[in-house]
Amino acid sequence: MTIEKTHEGLPVAGYRPQDGTAVQKVNINKEAEERVLRILDDLAADPEIDKRWLAIGRTQIEQGFMAVNRAVFKPGRAVLPGDGD
């Protein structure tokens, strides 16, 4: 499914406008991430779970989703004052 609308990039250096298809892909990823994080939240409530390893796993999962979303949005390098002089 292709969504034609273009969304403005975040007002952060390096971010650019995104088409609706990219936004839809990242929203699907965010939903999947939230489902996994809720499973981890349930595990965290179990006193038998090793919290250290759970935290390591959670961090790796969060980093993985962040990397996948960056692959879709492809943010660029920031332009600094004096660049191009």
Residue frames as a rotation matrix with the C-alpha (Angstrom) as fourth column:
MET 1
0.581 0.814 0.000 0.00
0.814 -0.581 0.000 0.00
0.000 0.000 -1.000 0.00
THR 2
-0.557 -0.771 0.308 1.46
0.781 -0.613 -0.121 3.37
0.282 0.174 0.944 -1.03
ILE 3
0.515 0.627 -0.584 0.49
0.764 -0.645 -0.019 6.59
-0.389 -0.436 -0.812 0.72
GLU 4
0.273 -0.374 0.886 1.26
0.801 -0.423 -0.425 9.67
0.534 0.825 0.184 -1.35
LYS 5
0.949 0.182 0.256 1.26
0.040 -0.879 0.476 12.37
0.312 -0.442 -0.841 1.33
THR 6
-0.068 -0.997 -0.026 4.66
0.461 -0.008 -0.887 13.85
0.885 -0.073 0.460 2.22
HIS 7
0.850 0.268 -0.453 5.35
0.514 -0.239 0.824 14.64
0.113 -0.933 -0.342 5.86
GLU 8
0.614 -0.649 0.449 7.73
-0.496 -0.760 -0.420 17.39
0.614 0.035 -0.788 6.88
GLY 9
-0.039 -0.720 -0.693 10.92
0.432 0.613 -0.662 16.24
0.901 -0.325 0.287 8.53
LEU 10
0.562 0.136 -0.816 11.48
0.826 -0.147 0.545 16.82
-0.046 -0.980 -0.195 12.21
PRO 11
0.873 -0.279 0.400 12.90
-0.173 -0.944 -0.281 20.24
0.456 0.176 -0.873 13.01
VAL 12
0.638 -0.726 0.257 16.18
-0.069 0.277 0.958 18.50
-0.767 -0.629 0.126 13.81
ALA 13
0.099 -0.694 -0.713 19.38
-0.930 -0.319 0.181 18.84
-0.353 0.646 -0.677 11.78
GLY 14
-0.838 -0.545 0.012 19.73
-0.483 0.753 0.447 16.00
-0.253 0.369 -0.894 9.28
TYR 15
-0.428 0.758 0.492 16.07
0.450 0.651 -0.612 15.00
-0.784 -0.041 -0.619 9.13
ARG 16
-0.961 0.065 -0.269 14.19
-0.268 -0.464 0.844 15.43
-0.070 0.883 0.463 5.86
PRO 17
-0.051 0.996 -0.070 10.60
-0.970 -0.066 -0.233 15.21
-0.237 0.056 0.970 4.62
GLN 18
-0.866 -0.167 0.471 9.23
-0.141 0.986 0.091 11.65
-0.480 0.013 -0.877 4.42
ASP 19
-0.547 0.726 -0.417 6.66
-0.590 0.018 0.807 10.18
0.594 0.687 0.419 2.07
GLY 20
0.227 0.794 0.564 3.64
-0.971 0.137 0.198 8.43
0.080 -0.592 0.802 3.50
THR 21
0.694 -0.021 -0.720 4.98
-0.150 0.973 -0.173 4.99
0.704 0.228 0.672 2.65
ALA 22
-0.391 -0.906 -0.159 8.07
0.102 0.129 -0.986 5.52
0.915 -0.402 0.042 4.82
VAL 23
-0.527 0.279 0.803 5.94
-0.812 -0.445 -0.379 6.85
0.251 -0.851 0.461 7.67
GLN 24
0.590 0.802 -0.094 3.63
-0.757 0.591 0.278 3.84
0.279 -0.093 0.956 7.39
LYS 25
0.341 -0.547 -0.764 6.59
0.111 0.831 -0.545 1.42
0.934 0.101 0.344 7.49
VAL 26
-0.722 -0.656 0.220 8.02
-0.103 -0.212 -0.972 3.04
0.684 -0.725 0.085 10.60
ASN 27
-0.178 0.740 0.649 4.60
-0.971 -0.237 0.004 3.09
0.157 -0.630 0.761 12.28
ILE 28
0.730 0.360 -0.581 4.31
-0.342 0.928 0.146 -0.66
0.592 0.092 0.800 11.66
ASN 29
-0.144 -0.877 -0.458 7.77
0.283 0.407 -0.868 -1.11
0.948 -0.255 0.190 13.19
LYS 30
-0.689 -0.093 0.719 6.81
-0.551 -0.578 -0.602 1.04
0.471 -0.811 0.347 16.19
GLU 31
0.400 0.888 0.229 3.73
-0.876 0.296 0.380 -1.10
0.270 -0.353 0.896 16.82
ALA 32
0.606 -0.253 -0.754 5.81
0.118 0.966 -0.230 -4.28
0.787 0.051 0.615 16.68
GLU 33
-0.519 -0.846 0.122 8.36
0.067 -0.183 -0.981 -2.72
0.852 -0.500 0.152 19.03
GLU 34
-0.343 0.458 0.820 5.66
-0.877 -0.468 -0.106 -1.74
0.336 -0.755 0.563 21.50
ARG 35
0.729 0.620 -0.290 4.26
-0.506 0.773 0.382 -5.29
0.461 -0.132 0.877 21.53
VAL 36
0.226 -0.743 -0.630 7.72
0.410 0.659 -0.631 -6.71
0.884 -0.115 0.454 22.29
LEU 37
-0.658 -0.516 0.549 8.41
-0.212 -0.573 -0.792 -4.10
0.723 -0.637 0.267 24.99
ARG 38
0.155 0.796 0.585 5.16
-0.927 -0.088 0.365 -4.97
0.342 -0.599 0.724 26.72
ILE 39
0.754 -0.008 -0.657 6.24
0.073 0.995 0.071 -8.61
0.653 -0.102 0.751 26.85
LEU 40
-0.287 -0.945 -0.155 9.50
0.416 0.022 -0.909 -7.46
0.863 -0.325 0.387 28.43
ASP 41
-0.392 0.247 0.886 7.56
-0.711 -0.693 -0.121 -5.33
0.584 -0.678 0.447 30.93
ASP 42
0.718 0.696 -0.013 5.65
-0.565 0.593 0.574 -8.45
0.407 -0.405 0.819 31.98
LEU 43
0.434 -0.650 -0.624 8.92
0.473 0.754 -0.456 -10.35
0.767 -0.098 0.635 32.37
ALA 44
-0.493 -0.672 0.553 10.33
-0.068 -0.604 -0.794 -7.53
0.867 -0.429 0.252 34.50
ALA 45
0.131 0.648 0.750 7.48
-0.884 -0.266 0.385 -8.02
0.449 -0.713 0.538 36.98
ASP 46
0.834 0.112 -0.540 8.57
0.026 0.970 0.241 -11.64
0.551 -0.215 0.806 37.54
PRO 47
0.699 -0.575 0.425 10.93
-0.680 -0.353 0.643 -11.80
-0.219 -0.739 -0.637 40.55
GLU 48
0.572 -0.469 0.673 12.62
0.246 0.881 0.405 -14.90
-0.783 -0.066 0.619 39.09
ILE 49
0.829 -0.227 0.511 13.87
0.498 -0.119 -0.859 -13.03
0.256 0.967 0.014 36.01
ASP 50
-0.091 -0.932 -0.350 17.50
0.902 -0.226 0.368 -11.86
-0.423 -0.282 0.861 35.92
LYS 51
0.758 0.509 -0.409 16.97
0.365 -0.849 -0.381 -8.09
-0.541 0.139 -0.829 35.59
ARG 52
-0.042 -0.856 -0.515 20.49
-0.311 -0.479 0.821 -7.44
-0.949 0.195 -0.246 34.35
TRP 53
-0.816 -0.266 0.513 20.13
0.328 0.518 0.790 -9.73
-0.476 0.813 -0.335 31.35
LEU 54
0.174 0.943 0.283 16.61
0.927 -0.060 -0.370 -8.49
-0.332 0.326 -0.885 30.73
ALA 55
0.596 -0.008 -0.803 17.91
0.001 -1.000 0.011 -4.91
-0.803 -0.007 -0.596 30.61
ILE 56
-0.531 -0.835 -0.143 20.66
-0.241 -0.013 0.970 -5.93
-0.812 0.550 -0.194 28.19
GLY 57
-0.597 0.372 0.711 18.14
0.739 0.600 0.306 -7.69
-0.313 0.708 -0.633 25.95
ARG 58
0.500 0.837 -0.221 15.75
0.705 -0.542 -0.458 -4.75
-0.503 0.073 -0.861 26.07
THR 59
0.209 -0.515 -0.832 18.50
-0.286 -0.845 0.451 -2.32
-0.935 0.144 -0.324 25.09
GLN 60
-0.798 -0.546 0.254 19.51
0.032 0.381 0.924 -4.52
-0.601 0.746 -0.287 22.15
ILE 61
-0.208 0.819 0.535 15.91
0.945 0.310 -0.107 -4.77
-0.254 0.483 -0.838 20.97
GLU 62
0.642 0.434 -0.633 15.43
0.344 -0.900 -0.268 -1.00
-0.686 -0.045 -0.727 21.24
GLN 63
-0.195 -0.800 -0.567 18.67
-0.390 -0.468 0.793 -0.41
-0.900 0.376 -0.221 19.33
GLY 64
-0.754 -0.056 0.655 17.59
0.464 0.660 0.591 -2.87
-0.465 0.750 -0.471 16.65
PHE 65
0.281 0.925 0.257 14.26
0.914 -0.175 -0.367 -1.14
-0.294 0.337 -0.894 16.07
MET 66
0.522 -0.152 -0.839 16.00
-0.051 -0.988 0.147 2.24
-0.852 -0.033 -0.523 16.04
ALA 67
-0.582 -0.811 -0.059 18.44
-0.172 0.052 0.984 0.98
-0.795 0.583 -0.170 13.39
VAL 68
-0.485 0.487 0.726 15.62
0.829 0.522 0.202 -0.41
-0.280 0.700 -0.657 11.24
ASN 69
0.599 0.769 -0.225 13.70
0.672 -0.635 -0.380 2.87
-0.435 0.077 -0.897 11.44
ARG 70
0.157 -0.639 -0.753 16.82
-0.305 -0.756 0.579 4.84
-0.939 0.139 -0.314 10.53
ALA 71
-0.739 -0.403 0.540 17.19
0.312 0.506 0.804 2.54
-0.597 0.763 -0.248 7.52
VAL 72
0.058 0.855 0.515 13.72
0.990 0.019 -0.142 3.65
-0.131 0.518 -0.845 6.39
PHE 73
0.841 0.386 -0.379 14.00
0.395 -0.917 -0.057 7.38
-0.370 -0.102 -0.924 7.19
LYS 74
0.243 -0.854 0.459 17.68
0.939 0.089 -0.332 7.71
0.243 0.512 0.824 6.18
PRO 75
0.932 0.035 -0.361 18.56
0.165 -0.927 0.337 10.82
-0.323 -0.374 -0.869 8.21
GLY 76
0.573 -0.739 0.354 21.57
0.436 -0.092 -0.895 12.68
0.694 0.668 0.269 6.88
ARG 77
-0.334 -0.793 -0.510 24.51
0.929 -0.183 -0.323 14.49
0.162 -0.581 0.797 8.38
ALA 78
0.618 0.500 -0.606 23.96
0.644 -0.765 0.026 17.82
-0.451 -0.407 -0.795 10.11
VAL 79
0.262 -0.497 0.828 25.16
0.606 -0.583 -0.541 20.99
0.752 0.643 0.148 8.42
LEU 80
0.217 -0.284 -0.934 27.35
0.913 -0.280 0.297 23.04
-0.346 -0.917 0.198 10.72
PRO 81
0.921 0.030 -0.388 28.04
-0.040 -0.985 -0.170 26.78
-0.387 0.172 -0.906 10.64
GLY 82
0.106 -0.928 -0.358 30.93
-0.700 -0.325 0.636 27.39
-0.707 0.183 -0.683 8.29
ASP 83
-0.152 -0.103 0.983 30.24
0.457 0.875 0.162 24.38
-0.876 0.474 -0.086 6.07
GLY 84
0.427 0.321 0.845 30.63
0.895 -0.016 -0.446 25.27
-0.129 0.947 -0.294 2.44
ASP 85
0.829 -0.173 -0.532 32.72
-0.090 -0.980 0.178 28.39
-0.552 -0.099 -0.828 3.07
